[in-house]
Amino acid sequence: MSLVRLNGLTLRLGGQTVLHHVDFAVEPGEIVTIVGPNGSGKSTLLRAIIGALAPVSGTITRKPGLRVGYVPQKLHIDPTLPLTVRRFLDLPKRVSDTQAETALNEAGAGALSTRQMAELSGGQFQRVLLARALLNAPELLILDEATQGLDQPGSAAFYQTIADLRDRLGCAVLMVSHELHVVMAASDRVVCLNGHICCEGAPEHVASAPEYRALFGTGTGGALALYRHEHSHSHDHDHEAAE
C-alpha cells in the first residue's frame, strides 16, 4: 500500500491555481525528490500532503495511522530566547531523554544537546530540526529545501545522513530540492513539477526528458555524470563487499 496517494489534486493559494490535476504517490522505503522552478508549487504540494492545505478538488489518501516527520525550509527562533537543543526537542510535547538522545544521534547531532539553539551553525540547526522530525519514528520523512543556506559540503553531508537514515530506519523520504546534482545522486525517483507534473521517473530518465531540459537547460549534464559516477562507484563498492 502506498504511504500517500494523490489523485487529480488541484490546489489554490490566494485565488490562484498553484497545482492542477496532480497524480502522485510515495511508496514505502523510497527516496522521492521534487524539483521545479520557483513558484512551481513544490512547497504547496508538501503542505497538502502533511494536511496543512485542503485541495480544491481531487483526493489525498494516506496510509491509516501514517507517521510523518517534517523538516521545514526554515524556522525562526528569537535569538534572545534562552533555549537549549534538548529543551527544543520537548516542544510541543515532552520526550524522554532516551528518545531525545536517540533522535539526535540518528541526525548526527549527538553532541549538541546542551547547546543554545541561537548559537548553532546552519548545518547544526538543520540536523536538530531533523532530529525533531525523527522523534515519532516516521514512516515518511518530508524535507522542504532542508539544505537551503548550507555550503556544498554541508549540503552533501546532510543528504548522506538522509540516505543512511532511509537504509537504517526503512522510512520513505520525500524532499524538495533545488540542488540538481545532489538529487541525481540521492533519489530513487525524481518528480519534475511546474504547476503540474511535467515528467517523473528514475533520475537518468528525468535528466534526459525534454520537459526537464526545457525548465533547467542542458547544463545538468554534469549532474547526470556525477550521478552515474557515484552510482557505478557504489555498485563497485557493493561488489567488493560481496567478494
Disulfide bonds with the S-S distance in Angstrom:
none
